[in-house]
Amino acid sequence: MKFTTYLRDGAPRLALVEGDMLIDLNDADGHIPADLRAALAAGIDLRALAAACAEADAARVPMAGARLAPLVPEPGKTVCLGLNYFDHAKEGGREKPDYPWFFFRGASSLIAHGDAGVVPRVSPRFDYEAELAVVIGQRVPRHVKEADALQYVFGYSCFNDMSVRDYQKRTPQWTIGKNFDATGGFGPVLVTADELPPGATGLRIQGRLNGEVMQDANTTDMIFGVAETIALLAEVLTLEPGDVIVMGTPAGVGQARTPPVWMKAGDTYEVEIERVGLLSNPIVAEAQA
């Protein structure tokens, strides 16, 4: 089952995706909150209710005409991993981390499929990172066992963790280079966990700059898988419905190339994950004041 978030009158709306059509779930059933995070927090069985709405022949609108929003427009937490593929750690001159390199992203950095990633005025070193995103569906108990962790995942999506590399390197903490406005592509759809292998393993992940393949790997190559990552986070904090975990990027990033490859205005970067979807974002320059 697939879900997305689209905009109506500027407000995000949760929809079921059926082929190339959308069913607005709140319109179809007023008991379903109009946004994904609220629906998950309410403990609603979205898969069952969405299936009922589809069977009831609820109104459908073409997805092609909809303006999308970030899949979870305002996550309570967006926790990201750095250096989480063996080949990416190696190209960065590092060995396998003993512990995930965690950092947070803020909601103001997120953009939807089709929205523009913005090269900031203060730096041209604007890089791409194709990543798998995990959406938490239920509150995760503290100290959950790795063997039990995947039951709390609602689904998976695509993410482009666009990074301003010189700002990222200005401090030992990466957060500042990962939180420029309009640098976190997220979407276009969520595929529920039951439709994919456990932990979304064994899926091809690609990143393409203007159609040229820059990153090409498999989610099996992640150093810390989804279940282990959830268990490690649960040692520290409570993961809640609608929280997002972004699982790191494989090799091929622009800063590791000779010469470096930076995204610029007029480019387009695509993130495609097998059985999950294709996220595309054009690139523009930040407007002058």
C-alpha positions as CSV (number, residue, x, y, z in Angstrom):
1,M,0.0,0.0,0.0
2,K,1.2,3.5,-0.8
3,F,0.5,6.9,0.8
4,T,1.5,10.4,0.0
5,T,1.0,13.9,1.3
6,Y,-0.3,16.6,-1.0
7,L,-1.3,20.2,-0.6
8,R,-4.8,21.6,-0.7
9,D,-5.2,25.3,-0.1
10,G,-1.7,25.3,1.3
11,A,-2.4,22.7,3.9
12,P,-1.0,19.1,3.8
13,R,-3.4,16.3,3.2
14,L,-2.9,12.5,3.6
15,A,-3.9,10.4,0.5
16,L,-3.8,6.8,-0.5
17,V,-2.1,6.3,-3.8
18,E,-3.8,3.9,-6.3
19,G,-2.0,3.7,-9.5
20,D,-1.8,7.3,-10.8
21,M,-4.8,8.4,-8.7
22,L,-5.1,9.8,-5.1
23,I,-7.9,9.2,-2.6
24,D,-8.0,11.9,0.1
25,L,-8.5,9.8,3.2
26,N,-10.0,12.5,5.4
27,D,-12.6,13.3,2.7
28,A,-13.4,9.6,2.4
29,D,-13.6,9.0,6.1
30,G,-13.8,12.0,8.5
31,H,-12.4,9.8,11.3
32,I,-9.0,9.8,9.6
33,P,-6.9,12.9,10.4
34,A,-5.8,14.9,7.5
35,D,-2.1,14.5,7.9
36,L,0.1,11.4,8.3
37,R,1.8,12.2,11.6
38,A,-1.6,12.9,13.3
39,A,-3.1,9.8,11.9
40,L,-0.2,7.6,13.1
41,A,-0.2,9.3,16.5
42,A,-4.0,8.6,16.9
43,G,-3.2,4.9,16.5
44,I,-5.4,4.6,13.5
45,D,-5.0,1.4,11.4
46,L,-4.3,3.3,8.2
47,R,-3.9,0.2,6.0
48,A,-7.3,-1.2,7.0
49,L,-9.2,2.1,6.7
50,A,-7.5,3.1,3.5
51,A,-8.5,-0.3,2.0
52,A,-12.1,0.3,3.1
53,C,-12.1,3.7,1.5
54,A,-10.8,2.3,-1.8
55,E,-13.4,-0.5,-1.8
56,A,-16.1,2.1,-1.1
57,D,-15.2,3.8,-4.4
58,A,-14.2,7.1,-2.8
59,A,-13.5,10.0,-5.0
60,R,-10.2,10.0,-6.8
61,V,-8.1,12.7,-8.3
62,P,-5.1,12.4,-10.6
63,M,-1.8,12.4,-8.8
64,A,-0.2,14.2,-11.8
65,G,-2.2,17.4,-11.0
66,A,-1.4,17.4,-7.3
67,R,1.3,19.5,-5.7
68,L,3.0,17.3,-3.1
69,A,4.3,18.2,0.3
70,P,7.2,16.5,2.2
71,L,5.9,13.0,3.1
72,V,5.8,13.9,6.8
73,P,5.7,17.7,6.7
74,E,6.6,18.3,10.3
75,P,8.2,15.2,11.9
76,G,8.7,15.3,15.6
77,K,12.2,14.1,15.0
78,T,14.2,13.5,11.8
79,V,17.3,11.5,12.8
80,C,19.9,11.0,10.1
81,L,22.9,8.7,9.8
82,G,26.3,9.6,8.3
83,L,28.8,7.1,6.9
84,N,26.3,4.2,6.9
85,Y,27.5,2.4,3.8
86,F,30.8,0.7,3.7
87,D,31.8,2.2,0.4
88,H,30.8,5.7,1.4
89,A,32.8,5.5,4.6
90,K,35.8,4.3,2.6
91,E,35.6,7.1,0.1
92,G,35.5,9.5,3.0
93,G,38.8,8.1,4.3
94,R,37.2,6.4,7.3
95,E,36.8,2.8,8.4
96,K,33.6,1.2,9.6
97,P,32.2,3.4,12.4
98,D,31.8,1.6,15.7
99,Y,28.6,3.6,16.3
100,P,26.3,5.5,13.9
101,W,27.2,9.1,13.2
102,F,23.8,10.5,14.1
103,F,22.6,14.1,13.4
104,F,19.2,15.8,13.3
105,R,17.4,17.7,10.5
106,G,14.8,20.4,11.1
107,A,11.4,20.6,9.4
108,S,12.3,23.9,7.6
109,S,14.9,22.0,5.6
110,L,12.4,19.6,4.1
111,I,11.0,19.8,0.6
112,A,8.6,17.7,-1.5
113,H,9.1,15.7,-4.7
114,G,9.2,18.2,-7.5
115,D,10.2,21.1,-5.3
116,A,13.5,22.9,-5.9
117,G,16.6,22.2,-3.8
118,V,18.3,25.6,-3.3
119,V,22.0,26.3,-3.7
120,P,22.7,28.8,-0.9
121,R,24.2,32.2,-1.6
122,V,27.0,31.5,0.9
123,S,28.4,28.4,-0.7
124,P,28.5,26.6,-4.1
125,R,29.6,23.3,-2.5
126,F,26.1,21.8,-2.8
127,D,26.2,18.0,-2.7
128,Y,23.6,15.2,-3.2
129,E,23.0,12.1,-1.1
130,A,20.5,9.4,-2.1
131,E,19.0,7.8,1.0
132,L,16.3,5.5,2.3
133,A,13.9,7.1,4.8
134,V,12.1,5.2,7.6
135,V,8.8,6.4,9.0
136,I,7.9,5.2,12.5
137,G,4.3,4.1,12.9
138,Q,4.1,3.4,16.7
139,R,5.8,4.6,19.8
140,V,8.9,2.6,20.2
141,P,9.6,1.4,23.8
142,R,12.9,2.4,25.3
143,H,15.5,-0.4,25.1
144,V,13.5,-2.3,22.5
145,K,15.4,-5.4,21.3
146,E,16.7,-5.4,17.7
147,A,14.7,-8.5,17.0
148,D,11.5,-6.6,17.8
149,A,12.3,-3.2,16.3
150,L,10.8,-3.6,12.8
151,Q,7.3,-4.0,14.1
152,Y,7.3,-0.2,14.9
153,V,8.1,0.8,11.3
154,F,5.1,2.0,9.2
155,G,6.9,2.4,5.9
156,Y,9.7,3.6,3.7
157,S,10.3,6.5,1.3
158,C,13.1,8.2,-0.6
159,F,15.2,11.1,0.7
160,N,17.9,13.4,-0.8
161,D,20.1,14.6,2.1
162,M,21.5,17.6,0.2
163,S,24.5,18.9,2.0
164,V,26.5,22.2,2.0
165,R,29.9,20.6,2.5
166,D,32.1,23.5,3.6
167,Y,29.5,24.4,6.3
168,Q,29.3,20.7,7.3
169,K,33.0,20.7,7.9
170,R,33.2,24.0,9.9
171,T,32.3,22.1,13.1
172,P,32.8,18.6,14.4
173,Q,29.0,18.3,14.4
174,W,27.5,18.0,10.9
175,T,24.1,19.7,11.7
176,I,24.8,23.1,10.4
177,G,25.7,21.8,6.9
178,K,22.6,19.6,6.8
179,N,19.9,22.1,7.7
180,F,20.0,24.9,5.1
181,D,16.4,25.7,4.0
182,A,15.1,23.6,1.1
183,T,17.8,20.9,1.1
184,G,16.0,17.8,2.3
185,G,14.0,16.1,-0.5
186,F,11.4,13.7,0.9
187,G,8.9,11.6,-1.0
188,P,7.0,11.2,-3.2
189,V,5.3,8.2,-1.6
190,L,5.5,6.0,1.4
191,V,5.4,2.2,0.8
192,T,4.1,0.3,3.8
193,A,6.6,-2.0,5.5
194,D,4.5,-5.1,4.7
195,E,5.1,-4.5,1.0
196,L,8.9,-4.7,1.3
197,P,11.6,-7.1,2.7
198,P,12.2,-6.8,6.4
199,G,14.2,-3.6,7.1
200,A,13.9,-2.7,3.4
201,T,17.0,-4.8,2.7
202,G,18.1,-6.1,-0.7
203,L,16.8,-3.0,-2.6
204,R,18.8,-1.2,-5.3
205,I,19.3,2.5,-4.5
206,Q,20.4,4.9,-7.2
207,G,21.2,8.6,-7.4
208,R,21.3,10.3,-10.8
209,L,22.5,13.8,-11.7
210,N,20.8,15.1,-14.9
211,G,20.2,11.4,-15.8
212,E,23.8,10.3,-15.2
213,V,24.2,7.6,-12.5
214,M,26.3,8.9,-9.7
215,Q,25.4,6.5,-6.9
216,D,24.4,2.9,-7.4
217,A,24.3,0.5,-4.4
218,N,22.0,-1.9,-2.5
219,T,20.4,-1.3,0.9
220,T,22.0,-4.6,2.1
221,D,25.3,-2.6,2.1
222,M,24.2,-0.4,5.0
223,I,26.6,-0.8,8.0
224,F,23.8,-0.3,10.5
225,G,20.5,-1.8,9.3
226,V,17.0,-0.4,10.2
227,A,16.4,-2.7,13.1
228,E,19.8,-2.2,14.7
229,T,19.5,1.6,14.3
230,I,16.1,1.7,16.0
231,A,17.4,-0.4,18.9
232,L,20.4,1.9,19.3
233,L,18.3,5.0,19.2
234,A,15.9,3.4,21.7
235,E,18.8,3.2,24.2
236,V,18.7,7.0,24.2
237,L,15.3,8.5,23.3
238,T,11.7,7.6,22.6
239,L,10.8,7.3,18.9
240,E,7.2,8.4,18.3
241,P,4.7,8.0,15.5
242,G,5.7,10.1,12.5
243,D,9.3,10.3,13.4
244,V,11.7,9.8,10.5
245,I,15.1,8.0,10.3
246,V,17.2,8.7,7.2
247,M,19.6,5.8,6.7
248,G,22.7,7.3,5.1
249,T,24.0,7.4,1.6
250,P,26.3,5.1,-0.6
251,A,29.5,6.0,-2.4
252,G,29.6,8.4,-5.3
253,V,28.9,11.7,-3.6
254,G,30.2,14.9,-5.3
255,Q,32.8,15.9,-2.7
256,A,34.6,12.5,-3.1
257,R,35.1,12.9,-6.9
258,T,38.1,14.3,-8.7
259,P,37.4,17.0,-9.5
260,P,34.4,17.5,-7.1
261,V,31.0,17.6,-8.6
262,W,28.6,20.2,-7.1
263,M,25.0,20.6,-7.9
264,K,24.2,24.0,-9.6
265,A,21.1,25.9,-10.8
266,G,19.5,24.0,-13.7
267,D,20.5,20.6,-12.5
268,T,18.1,17.8,-11.4
269,Y,18.8,15.1,-9.0
270,E,16.8,11.9,-8.8
271,V,16.8,9.3,-6.0
272,E,15.3,5.9,-7.0
273,I,14.9,3.0,-4.6
274,E,13.7,-0.3,-6.0
275,R,10.0,-1.0,-5.1
276,V,9.9,2.3,-3.1
277,G,9.8,5.1,-5.7
278,L,11.5,7.9,-7.5
279,L,12.2,11.3,-5.9
280,S,13.2,14.1,-8.2
281,N,14.2,17.7,-7.3
282,P,15.3,20.4,-9.7
283,I,18.1,22.7,-8.4
284,V,17.9,26.5,-8.3
285,A,20.1,29.3,-6.9
286,E,19.0,31.1,-3.8
287,A,17.5,34.5,-4.7
288,Q,19.5,37.6,-4.1
289,A,18.3,39.9,-1.4
